Amino acid sequence: IIFKHILPNVMHVIIVTFTLRFPAAVGTEVFLSFIGIGVQDQPSWGLMINSARMRLWQGMWWEMTFVTLAVFLLVLAFNLLGDALRDALDPRLND
């Protein structure tokens, strides 16, 4: 009964909640690594942005641009995927 009646009616809410929390989790990891209290000695976009910030004054703008663009594209792609899944799984939109 849960898989037939309840889960289809709450699945779109779960997906929307997850797609709203995922960018916040990415932003938190990037921010904590940027200020130096997050991930250390591992690849991290926050560490990449922090090191690119120092080289920005030397004219190397592409490091900051591409790391920031990668974070933006990840969040955008995940939000678009979440919207498409919500549209496909919401029973009220299938009428």
The first five atom37 places (N, CA, C, CB, O) and aatype in JSON, in Angstrom:
{
  "aatype": [9, 9, 13, 11, 8, 9, 10, 14, 2, 19, 12, 8, 19, 9, 9, 19, 16, 13, 16, 10, 1, 13, 14, 0, 0, 19, 7, 16, 6, 19, 13, 10, 15, 13, 9, 7, 9, 7, 19, 5, 3, 5, 14, 15, 17, 7, 10, 12, 9, 2, 15, 0, 1, 12, 1, 10, 17, 5, 7, 12, 17, 17, 6, 12, 16, 13, 19, 16, 10, 0, 19, 13, 10, 10, 19, 10, 0, 13, 2, 10, 10, 7, 3, 0, 10, 1, 3, 0, 10, 3, 14, 1, 10, 2, 3],
  "atom_mask": [
    [1, 1, 1, 1, 1],
    [1, 1, 1, 1, 1],
    [1, 1, 1, 1, 1],
    [1, 1, 1, 1, 1],
    [1, 1, 1, 1, 1],
    [1, 1, 1, 1, 1],
    [1, 1, 1, 1, 1],
    [1, 1, 1, 1, 1],
    [1, 1, 1, 1, 1],
    [1, 1, 1, 1, 1],
    [1, 1, 1, 1, 1],
    [1, 1, 1, 1, 1],
    [1, 1, 1, 1, 1],
    [1, 1, 1, 1, 1],
    [1, 1, 1, 1, 1],
    [1, 1, 1, 1, 1],
    [1, 1, 1, 1, 1],
    [1, 1, 1, 1, 1],
    [1, 1, 1, 1, 1],
    [1, 1, 1, 1, 1],
    [1, 1, 1, 1, 1],
    [1, 1, 1, 1, 1],
    [1, 1, 1, 1, 1],
    [1, 1, 1, 1, 1],
    [1, 1, 1, 1, 1],
    [1, 1, 1, 1, 1],
    [1, 1, 1, 0, 1],
    [1, 1, 1, 1, 1],
    [1, 1, 1, 1, 1],
    [1, 1, 1, 1, 1],
    [1, 1, 1, 1, 1],
    [1, 1, 1, 1, 1],
    [1, 1, 1, 1, 1],
    [1, 1, 1, 1, 1],
    [1, 1, 1, 1, 1],
    [1, 1, 1, 0, 1],
    [1, 1, 1, 1, 1],
    [1, 1, 1, 0, 1],
    [1, 1, 1, 1, 1],
    [1, 1, 1, 1, 1],
    [1, 1, 1, 1, 1],
    [1, 1, 1, 1, 1],
    [1, 1, 1, 1, 1],
    [1, 1, 1, 1, 1],
    [1, 1, 1, 1, 1],
    [1, 1, 1, 0, 1],
    [1, 1, 1, 1, 1],
    [1, 1, 1, 1, 1],
    [1, 1, 1, 1, 1],
    [1, 1, 1, 1, 1],
    [1, 1, 1, 1, 1],
    [1, 1, 1, 1, 1],
    [1, 1, 1, 1, 1],
    [1, 1, 1, 1, 1],
    [1, 1, 1, 1, 1],
    [1, 1, 1, 1, 1],
    [1, 1, 1, 1, 1],
    [1, 1, 1, 1, 1],
    [1, 1, 1, 0, 1],
    [1, 1, 1, 1, 1],
    [1, 1, 1, 1, 1],
    [1, 1, 1, 1, 1],
    [1, 1, 1, 1, 1],
    [1, 1, 1, 1, 1],
    [1, 1, 1, 1, 1],
    [1, 1, 1, 1, 1],
    [1, 1, 1, 1, 1],
    [1, 1, 1, 1, 1],
    [1, 1, 1, 1, 1],
    [1, 1, 1, 1, 1],
    [1, 1, 1, 1, 1],
    [1, 1, 1, 1, 1],
    [1, 1, 1, 1, 1],
    [1, 1, 1, 1, 1],
    [1, 1, 1, 1, 1],
    [1, 1, 1, 1, 1],
    [1, 1, 1, 1, 1],
    [1, 1, 1, 1, 1],
    [1, 1, 1, 1, 1],
    [1, 1, 1, 1, 1],
    [1, 1, 1, 1, 1],
    [1, 1, 1, 0, 1],
    [1, 1, 1, 1, 1],
    [1, 1, 1, 1, 1],
    [1, 1, 1, 1, 1],
    [1, 1, 1, 1, 1],
    [1, 1, 1, 1, 1],
    [1, 1, 1, 1, 1],
    [1, 1, 1, 1, 1],
    [1, 1, 1, 1, 1],
    [1, 1, 1, 1, 1],
    [1, 1, 1, 1, 1],
    [1, 1, 1, 1, 1],
    [1, 1, 1, 1, 1],
    [1, 1, 1, 1, 1]
  ],
  "atom_positions": [
    [[0.82, -1.2, 0.0], [0.0, 0.0, 0.0], [0.87, 1.26, 0.0], [-0.93, 0.0, 1.21], [0.49, 2.27, -0.6]],
    [[2.01, 1.21, 0.66], [2.86, 2.39, 0.71], [3.46, 2.71, -0.66], [3.98, 2.2, 1.74], [3.62, 3.88, -1.01]],
    [[3.79, 1.67, -1.44], [4.4, 1.9, -2.74], [3.37, 2.28, -3.8], [5.15, 0.67, -3.17], [3.73, 2.87, -4.82]],
    [[2.13, 1.96, -3.57], [1.11, 2.24, -4.56], [0.4, 3.57, -4.31], [0.11, 1.13, -4.59], [0.02, 4.24, -5.27]],
    [[0.21, 3.96, -3.06], [-0.59, 5.14, -2.77], [0.21, 6.29, -2.18], [-1.69, 4.77, -1.83], [0.07, 7.44, -2.62]],
    [[1.04, 6.01, -1.22], [1.72, 7.09, -0.5], [2.97, 7.57, -1.23], [2.08, 6.63, 0.9], [3.14, 8.77, -1.42]],
    [[3.83, 6.67, -1.62], [5.1, 7.05, -2.24], [4.94, 7.86, -3.52], [5.9, 5.82, -2.54], [5.67, 8.84, -3.69]],
    [[4.03, 7.52, -4.43], [3.88, 8.37, -5.62], [3.42, 9.79, -5.3], [2.89, 7.74, -6.56], [3.72, 10.72, -6.05]],
    [[2.71, 9.97, -4.2], [2.23, 11.3, -3.85], [3.23, 12.14, -3.09], [0.98, 11.18, -3.05], [3.05, 13.36, -2.99]],
    [[4.26, 11.55, -2.55], [5.27, 12.33, -1.83], [6.64, 12.32, -2.52], [5.42, 11.79, -0.42], [7.56, 13.01, -2.08]],
    [[6.78, 11.55, -3.58], [8.08, 11.45, -4.24], [8.53, 12.8, -4.81], [8.03, 10.4, -5.36], [9.71, 13.13, -4.72]],
    [[7.62, 13.56, -5.39], [8.01, 14.85, -5.94], [8.44, 15.82, -4.83], [6.85, 15.46, -6.75], [9.31, 16.66, -5.07]],
    [[7.86, 15.72, -3.64], [8.27, 16.57, -2.53], [9.68, 16.19, -2.07], [7.27, 16.46, -1.36], [10.49, 17.06, -1.76]],
    [[9.96, 14.9, -2.02], [11.3, 14.44, -1.63], [12.34, 14.91, -2.63], [11.33, 12.9, -1.52], [13.43, 15.34, -2.24]],
    [[12.02, 14.82, -3.92], [12.97, 15.23, -4.96], [13.22, 16.74, -4.89], [12.45, 14.84, -6.36], [14.37, 17.17, -4.99]],
    [[12.19, 17.53, -4.73], [12.36, 18.99, -4.63], [13.18, 19.35, -3.41], [10.99, 19.69, -4.58], [14.06, 20.22, -3.49]],
    [[12.92, 18.72, -2.28], [13.69, 18.99, -1.07], [15.17, 18.63, -1.26], [13.11, 18.21, 0.11], [16.05, 19.38, -0.84]],
    [[15.42, 17.49, -1.89], [16.8, 17.08, -2.12], [17.51, 18.02, -3.09], [16.84, 15.65, -2.65], [18.68, 18.33, -2.89]],
    [[16.81, 18.46, -4.13], [17.45, 19.37, -5.09], [17.67, 20.75, -4.52], [16.62, 19.46, -6.36], [18.51, 21.5, -5.02]],
    [[16.93, 21.12, -3.48], [17.21, 22.39, -2.81], [18.35, 22.27, -1.8], [15.95, 22.89, -2.11], [19.08, 23.23, -1.58]],
    [[18.49, 21.11, -1.2], [19.55, 20.92, -0.2], [20.91, 20.6, -0.83], [19.17, 19.81, 0.75], [21.94, 20.9, -0.22]],
    [[20.94, 20.02, -2.0], [22.21, 19.67, -2.64], [23.05, 20.9, -2.95], [21.95, 18.9, -3.91], [24.24, 20.9, -2.62]],
    [[22.51, 21.97, -3.57], [23.35, 23.16, -3.78], [23.83, 23.78, -2.48], [22.59, 24.2, -4.57], [24.92, 24.34, -2.42]],
    [[23.02, 23.7, -1.43], [23.46, 24.22, -0.13], [24.63, 23.4, 0.41], [22.29, 24.21, 0.87], [25.56, 23.96, 0.99]],
    [[24.6, 22.09, 0.22], [25.7, 21.24, 0.68], [26.97, 21.52, -0.12], [25.32, 19.76, 0.56], [28.06, 21.57, 0.45]],
    [[26.83, 21.71, -1.42], [28.0, 22.04, -2.25], [28.56, 23.39, -1.82], [27.62, 22.07, -3.76], [29.78, 23.55, -1.67]],
    [[27.69, 24.37, -1.63], [28.15, 25.69, -1.2], [28.81, 25.67, 0.16], [0.0, 0.0, 0.0], [29.79, 26.38, 0.38]],
    [[28.3, 24.87, 1.06], [28.92, 24.76, 2.39], [30.31, 24.16, 2.3], [28.05, 23.92, 3.31], [31.24, 24.65, 2.94]],
    [[30.46, 23.1, 1.5], [31.78, 22.48, 1.34], [32.76, 23.45, 0.7], [31.68, 21.2, 0.49], [33.91, 23.55, 1.13]],
    [[32.32, 24.16, -0.33], [33.19, 25.12, -1.0], [33.59, 26.24, -0.04], [32.49, 25.72, -2.25], [34.76, 26.61, 0.02]],
    [[32.65, 26.76, 0.71], [32.95, 27.86, 1.63], [33.9, 27.42, 2.75], [31.66, 28.4, 2.23], [34.86, 28.12, 3.06]],
    [[33.62, 26.26, 3.35], [34.48, 25.8, 4.44], [35.9, 25.51, 3.95], [33.89, 24.56, 5.09], [36.87, 25.81, 4.64]],
    [[36.02, 24.93, 2.77], [37.35, 24.67, 2.22], [38.04, 25.97, 1.84], [37.27, 23.74, 1.01], [39.26, 26.09, 1.96]],
    [[37.27, 26.95, 1.37], [37.84, 28.24, 0.99], [38.45, 28.96, 2.19], [36.78, 29.12, 0.35], [39.53, 29.55, 2.08]],
    [[37.76, 28.92, 3.33], [38.3, 29.62, 4.5], [39.31, 28.78, 5.28], [37.18, 30.04, 5.42], [39.91, 29.27, 6.23]],
    [[39.49, 27.51, 4.88], [40.55, 26.71, 5.46], [40.15, 25.75, 6.55], [0.0, 0.0, 0.0], [41.03, 25.13, 7.16]],
    [[38.86, 25.59, 6.83], [38.47, 24.65, 7.88], [37.72, 23.45, 7.32], [37.61, 25.35, 8.92], [37.19, 22.63, 8.08]],
    [[37.67, 23.34, 6.02], [36.98, 22.21, 5.38], [37.96, 21.12, 5.01], [0.0, 0.0, 0.0], [38.87, 20.79, 5.78]],
    [[37.78, 20.58, 3.86], [38.61, 19.49, 3.36], [40.02, 20.0, 3.11], [38.01, 18.89, 2.06], [40.22, 21.03, 2.47]],
    [[40.99, 19.28, 3.62], [42.39, 19.62, 3.4], [43.1, 18.42, 2.76], [43.1, 20.03, 4.75], [42.72, 17.27, 3.01]],
    [[44.09, 18.68, 1.96], [44.9, 17.65, 1.28], [44.06, 16.76, 0.37], [45.61, 16.79, 2.31], [44.45, 15.62, 0.09]],
    [[42.92, 17.24, -0.09], [42.07, 16.54, -1.03], [41.63, 17.55, -2.09], [40.83, 15.89, -0.32], [41.61, 18.75, -1.81]],
    [[41.29, 17.09, -3.28], [40.77, 18.03, -4.28], [39.46, 18.66, -3.8], [40.56, 17.31, -5.63], [38.54, 17.95, -3.4]],
    [[39.39, 19.96, -3.85], [38.2, 20.68, -3.4], [38.08, 21.98, -4.18], [38.24, 20.95, -1.87], [39.08, 22.65, -4.43]],
    [[36.86, 22.32, -4.57], [36.67, 23.56, -5.3], [36.95, 24.76, -4.42], [35.25, 23.64, -5.84], [37.39, 25.79, -4.93]],
    [[36.72, 24.67, -3.14], [37.04, 25.78, -2.25], [38.53, 26.06, -2.2], [0.0, 0.0, 0.0], [38.96, 27.21, -2.21]],
    [[39.32, 25.0, -2.14], [40.79, 25.18, -2.16], [41.25, 25.71, -3.51], [41.5, 23.85, -1.86], [42.18, 26.52, -3.57]],
    [[40.61, 25.25, -4.59], [40.97, 25.74, -5.92], [40.64, 27.22, -6.07], [40.25, 24.94, -7.01], [41.42, 27.98, -6.64]],
    [[39.5, 27.64, -5.55], [39.12, 29.06, -5.61], [40.06, 29.89, -4.76], [37.67, 29.26, -5.14], [40.44, 31.0, -5.15]],
    [[40.45, 29.39, -3.6], [41.37, 30.13, -2.72], [42.74, 30.29, -3.38], [41.52, 29.41, -1.38], [43.33, 31.37, -3.3]],
    [[43.24, 29.24, -4.01], [44.54, 29.39, -4.66], [44.43, 30.23, -5.93], [45.11, 28.02, -5.0], [45.38, 30.95, -6.27]],
    [[43.31, 30.17, -6.62], [43.12, 31.0, -7.82], [42.96, 32.47, -7.45], [41.9, 30.53, -8.62], [43.31, 33.35, -8.23]],
    [[42.44, 32.73, -6.26], [42.29, 34.11, -5.79], [43.64, 34.8, -5.68], [41.56, 34.15, -4.43], [43.78, 35.98, -5.99]],
    [[44.64, 34.05, -5.23], [45.98, 34.64, -5.1], [46.6, 34.93, -6.47], [46.89, 33.7, -4.31], [47.33, 35.91, -6.63]],
    [[46.3, 34.07, -7.44], [46.88, 34.27, -8.78], [46.05, 35.21, -9.66], [47.02, 32.93, -9.48], [46.47, 35.55, -10.77]],
    [[44.88, 35.62, -9.17], [44.03, 36.52, -9.93], [44.72, 37.88, -10.12], [42.69, 36.7, -9.23], [44.55, 38.52, -11.16]],
    [[45.47, 38.31, -9.12], [46.16, 39.59, -9.21], [47.33, 39.54, -10.18], [46.66, 40.02, -7.84], [47.82, 40.58, -10.62]],
    [[47.77, 38.34, -10.53], [48.86, 38.2, -11.49], [48.34, 38.09, -12.92], [49.7, 36.97, -11.15], [49.12, 37.9, -13.85]],
    [[47.05, 38.21, -13.1], [46.46, 38.18, -14.43], [45.98, 36.81, -14.88], [0.0, 0.0, 0.0], [45.56, 36.66, -16.03]],
    [[46.02, 35.82, -14.01], [45.55, 34.48, -14.38], [44.08, 34.34, -13.98], [46.42, 33.37, -13.69], [43.75, 33.68, -12.99]],
    [[43.21, 34.94, -14.76], [41.78, 34.98, -14.46], [41.07, 33.66, -14.77], [41.13, 36.09, -15.23], [40.01, 33.38, -14.22]],
    [[41.64, 32.86, -15.65], [40.95, 31.65, -16.12], [40.79, 30.59, -15.04], [41.71, 31.06, -17.29], [39.84, 29.81, -15.07]],
    [[41.71, 30.55, -14.07], [41.57, 29.57, -13.0], [40.3, 29.83, -12.18], [42.81, 29.6, -12.08], [39.52, 28.91, -11.94]],
    [[40.1, 31.06, -11.77], [38.91, 31.42, -11.0], [37.65, 31.25, -11.84], [39.01, 32.87, -10.49], [36.62, 30.79, -11.34]],
    [[37.73, 31.61, -13.11], [36.56, 31.53, -13.99], [36.09, 30.1, -14.16], [36.87, 32.13, -15.35], [34.9, 29.82, -14.03]],
    [[37.0, 29.19, -14.45], [36.58, 27.82, -14.75], [36.17, 27.03, -13.5], [37.7, 27.09, -15.46], [35.29, 26.17, -13.58]],
    [[36.77, 27.32, -12.38], [36.33, 26.65, -11.14], [34.93, 27.13, -10.76], [37.34, 26.91, -9.97], [34.07, 26.33, -10.4]],
    [[34.71, 28.42, -10.83], [33.4, 28.97, -10.53], [32.36, 28.48, -11.52], [33.44, 30.5, -10.52], [31.23, 28.17, -11.13]],
    [[32.72, 28.4, -12.79], [31.82, 27.89, -13.81], [31.48, 26.42, -13.57], [32.44, 28.07, -15.19], [30.35, 26.0, -13.81]],
    [[32.44, 25.64, -13.11], [32.18, 24.23, -12.82], [31.18, 24.07, -11.68], [33.5, 23.5, -12.48], [30.29, 23.23, -11.75]],
    [[31.32, 24.87, -10.63], [30.37, 24.82, -9.51], [28.98, 25.23, -10.0], [30.83, 25.75, -8.35], [27.98, 24.58, -9.67]],
    [[28.92, 26.29, -10.79], [27.64, 26.76, -11.32], [26.98, 25.71, -12.19], [27.85, 28.04, -12.12], [25.78, 25.46, -12.06]],
    [[27.73, 25.08, -13.08], [27.15, 24.07, -13.98], [26.7, 22.83, -13.22], [28.17, 23.68, -15.04], [25.69, 22.22, -13.59]],
    [[27.42, 22.44, -12.18], [26.99, 21.3, -11.37], [25.66, 21.58, -10.7], [28.05, 20.97, -10.31], [24.75, 20.74, -10.74]],
    [[25.52, 22.73, -10.08], [24.28, 23.07, -9.4], [23.14, 23.23, -10.4], [24.46, 24.36, -8.58], [22.02, 22.78, -10.14]],
    [[23.41, 23.87, -11.54], [22.38, 24.03, -12.56], [21.92, 22.7, -13.12], [22.9, 24.9, -13.69], [20.72, 22.47, -13.27]],
    [[22.86, 21.81, -13.43], [22.49, 20.5, -13.97], [21.68, 19.69, -12.97], [23.75, 19.72, -14.37], [20.72, 19.02, -13.34]],
    [[22.05, 19.76, -11.71], [21.31, 19.01, -10.7], [19.9, 19.58, -10.51], [22.06, 19.02, -9.37], [18.95, 18.83, -10.32]],
    [[19.76, 20.9, -10.57], [18.44, 21.5, -10.45], [17.56, 21.17, -11.66], [18.56, 23.02, -10.3], [16.37, 20.9, -11.49]],
    [[18.12, 21.17, -12.85], [17.35, 20.8, -14.03], [16.93, 19.33, -13.98], [18.17, 21.07, -15.31], [15.82, 18.99, -14.36]],
    [[17.81, 18.47, -13.52], [17.47, 17.06, -13.36], [16.35, 16.89, -12.33], [18.7, 16.25, -12.94], [15.43, 16.11, -12.55]],
    [[16.44, 17.6, -11.22], [15.39, 17.52, -10.21], [14.05, 18.02, -10.72], [0.0, 0.0, 0.0], [13.02, 17.43, -10.4]],
    [[14.06, 19.1, -11.5], [12.81, 19.6, -12.08], [12.2, 18.6, -13.05], [13.04, 20.93, -12.78], [10.99, 18.38, -13.04]],
    [[13.04, 17.99, -13.87], [12.53, 17.0, -14.83], [11.98, 15.77, -14.11], [13.64, 16.59, -15.8], [10.94, 15.24, -14.5]],
    [[12.66, 15.31, -13.07], [12.16, 14.17, -12.3], [10.86, 14.5, -11.58], [13.2, 13.7, -11.31], [9.95, 13.67, -11.51]],
    [[10.77, 15.69, -11.04], [9.53, 16.09, -10.36], [8.38, 16.14, -11.35], [9.7, 17.46, -9.68], [7.28, 15.68, -11.03]],
    [[8.61, 16.68, -12.53], [7.56, 16.73, -13.54], [7.14, 15.33, -13.97], [8.02, 17.52, -14.75], [5.96, 15.09, -14.25]],
    [[8.09, 14.41, -14.03], [7.77, 13.05, -14.46], [7.08, 12.24, -13.36], [9.03, 12.33, -14.9], [6.28, 11.36, -13.66]],
    [[7.38, 12.52, -12.1], [6.86, 11.71, -11.01], [5.66, 12.31, -10.27], [7.94, 11.45, -10.05], [5.04, 11.61, -9.47]],
    [[5.34, 13.56, -10.5], [4.21, 14.18, -9.79], [2.89, 13.67, -10.38], [4.28, 15.73, -9.86], [2.61, 13.93, -11.55]],
    [[2.09, 12.96, -9.59], [0.85, 12.4, -10.14], [-0.18, 13.47, -10.51], [0.24, 11.44, -9.16], [-1.04, 13.22, -11.35]],
    [[-0.12, 14.63, -9.9], [-1.08, 15.68, -10.23], [-0.8, 16.31, -11.59], [-1.06, 16.75, -9.16], [-1.7, 16.9, -12.19]],
    [[0.44, 16.21, -12.09], [0.79, 16.77, -13.4], [0.52, 15.77, -14.53], [2.25, 17.19, -13.42], [0.56, 16.15, -15.7]],
    [[0.26, 14.54, -14.21], [0.05, 13.51, -15.24], [-1.39, 13.44, -15.74], [0.44, 12.17, -14.71], [-1.71, 12.56, -16.54]],
    [[-2.24, 14.34, -15.31], [-3.65, 14.29, -15.72], [-3.83, 14.68, -17.17], [-4.48, 15.2, -14.85], [-4.95, 14.7, -17.67]]
  ]
}
